Amino acid sequence: MWYQKTIKLSPKPRGFHIITREILQEIPEIGDITTGLAHIFIQHTSAGLTVNENADPSVRHDFETHFNRAVPEDITLYEHTLEGTDDMTSHIKSSLLGSSVSIPITNGNLNLGTWQGIYLCEHRNHGGSRKLVVTLRGE
């Protein structure tokens, strides 16, 4: 079985947001898969996806702090600044994190670890809604 759907996420402020539930609400078809794989791809260049801890909110805060130190919003460092100080820095951060994640499906559920969740990594100050393409493959 193959299944693919484009999901539009609600706009989120800059930061790292757990979106696992928001994705699962949009793909009830996952319940038909015993063994398979979910591939989730973000159709944007200024936001990324990753899998990380879903229990302690300080992890998401620390991610934001680290990435802001590693990729400073100093407009004098970049040529590509047409959309503001968070423009080029957002592209760099999203490239470091990546635009997709793949997660095993087992017995109709994402087979994430106990403390794992899917993050939307929003690097723009006003990123707006984001589109994800979710592809499910399995039996």
RAHUHU-V658324 format. One record per pair of residues at least 6 apart in sequence whose ideal C-beta (glycine too) atoms are under 6 Angstrom apart, sorted by the first residue. I is the first residue (numbers start at 1). GAP is how many residues later the second one is. Records with the same first field share a line. If there is no record, write none. Layout:
# RAHUHU-V658324
I = GAP / GAP
This chain:
# RAHUHU-V658324
2 = 135
3 = 26 / 133
4 = 131
5 = 129
6 = 125 / 127
7 = 19 / 125 / 127
8 = 121 / 123
9 = 120 / 121
11 = 117 / 118
12 = 110
14 = 108 / 111
15 = 49 / 107
16 = 44 / 47 / 48 / 103 / 105
17 = 103
18 = 36 / 99
19 = 99 / 101
20 = 97 / 98
27 = 107
30 = 78
31 = 77
33 = 72 / 105
34 = 73 / 105
35 = 103 / 104
36 = 69 / 101 / 102
37 = 65 / 100
38 = 65 / 67 / 98
39 = 63 / 96
40 = 61 / 92 / 94
41 = 59 / 92
42 = 7 / 57 / 90
43 = 88
44 = 86
45 = 46
46 = 44 / 45 / 48 / 77 / 78
47 = 47 / 75 / 76 / 80 / 83
48 = 46 / 49 / 50 / 73
49 = 52
50 = 47 / 69
51 = 50 / 65 / 67
52 = 67
53 = 6 / 62
54 = 61 / 63
55 = 60
67 = 26
71 = 18 / 21 / 22
73 = 12 / 13 / 16
75 = 6 / 10
78 = 10
80 = 8
81 = 6
86 = 38 / 39
90 = 33 / 34
93 = 30
97 = 24
103 = 7
104 = 7
105 = 33
